[in-house]
Amino acid sequence: MLGFLLWLVLLFLCWPLALLALVLYPLAWLLLLPFRLIGIGVEGVFELLRAIVLLPARVLRGSLR
């Protein structure tokens, strides 16, 4: 909501810049999408490695009852 209000202020003060931002935002989002997907994959690999490293401790600890 705050971003929309800031965009409205920009539209009021400098409408060509606001329209340019409106056009370029989806393009920037599309360009950054592969990096987000790579980040999700890397995070998954790190979580898998963490689970593998911590598995012996969880097995030796047993149940929490």
PyMOL commands that set and color helices and strands:
alter all, ss='L'
color gray80, all
select helices_A, chain A and resi 2-13+15-61
alter helices_A, ss='H'
color red, helices_A
deselect
rebuild
show_as cartoon
